[in-house]
Amino acid sequence: MAMKSVIGGGLAAIALSLAGASAAPGARALDPLFGPGTQETRAALLIVDGKVVEKRYGPGYSDANRFISWSMAKSVTAVLVGELVADGKLQLDAPVPFAEWHKPGDPRAAITLRQMLNMASGLSHTEVGDPIDASDTNHNLFVEGTGNMAARALAKPLEARPGAKFEYSSMTSLLLAELVTRQLTPSRNPIVRANAYLAFAQARLFGPAGIKSAVLEFDGAGTQIGGSILHMSLDDWGRFGKVLLDGQGEAKAPIISPEWLAFMRTPSQRDGGYGGQIWLNRPRPPGSDAALFPGQGPASLTSAIGHLGQYVIASPAQHMVLVRLGKTNDPDLGPVRAALARVVTQIPVQKSP
């Protein structure tokens, strides 16, 4: 089936610098993402040096669509947490100020913000249960937890010493969004809470980044579902990639401090393939599922990654942002990762990270 495609003038220059790299004369940079085994890629965008090299949609999709983040929301939440750290309202290595965890004798009082951002809180959160209905995430998002997701996540006990092990958890990211909200307003009114979060996100991230399409979802208590659900257009996911690339928005508007961006990119102690709510193009511990493609493309490359094959890749060494949005079952993502690697390795490294 035909694909809608927009190719910028930058593609010719890249093709010249990579003479012989394409499989056929005139082959487009995003072709691997629409090839066999990568179904269903719905939208893709490649930006190099701030210029759109190619933008393409699958059948039925266009600029009119917003695309769900799934777990790419975690990286958006991390940016907002970083803004509060920059403001001095939160500290990276201080205990997380949830009153529920600071009662006498509660070992959860030792959990630090860094540990939560690195997915090493030690909390008993089950991301994917066996059977599937044993998943805390599914119960919170879709069953009985929707009225107050943070309350359920906060009530969980420790299953490991804080910082002792990596355990990916959407509920941990939801708690980070709750933490942001509590720094913005003491209100328990869901509408007040949601509006405070929206205003902060607009002022500190979406506005400076030039993002206009963002739609955030909240639970019944007014907590943003910061581990799983927000929606943006393809172009705006590209703009978020620019933020992850250099910490800046439109017209070089500063958003993330260099120190916070460096933290997000730093391998966590318990999983070298994960940083501060973002995936890294580095090896993971033995037995872990692949997230990206270490050994192909720069080690400094990072990516927000979401369920069913959502990727916003930022590679500072290549001055590149690559977005892939679609619906591919998670066990079948191997060909998608391979296709992403093929696109990435077309782009020359421009400087050391």
Secondary structure, DSSP 4 states (H G I P E B T S, - for coil): ---EEEE-THHHHHHHHTTT-SSSTT--TTGGGGSTT---EEEEEEEETTEEEEEEE-TT--TT--EE-GGGHHHHHHHHHHHHHHTTSS-TTSBP--GGG-STT-GGGG-BHHHHHTT---B---SS-SSGGG-HHHHHHHSTTTT-HHHHHHT--BSS-TTS-----HHHHHHHHHHHHHHH-----HHHHHHHHHHHHIIIIIHHHT----EE-B-TTS-B-TTT-EEE-HHHHHHHHHHHHHSB-GGG-B-S-HHHHHHHHSPPSS-TTB-SSSEESSPPPTTPPP-S-TTSS-TT-EEEEETTTEEEEEEGGGTEEEEEEE---GGG-HHHHHHHHHHHHHSPP-S--
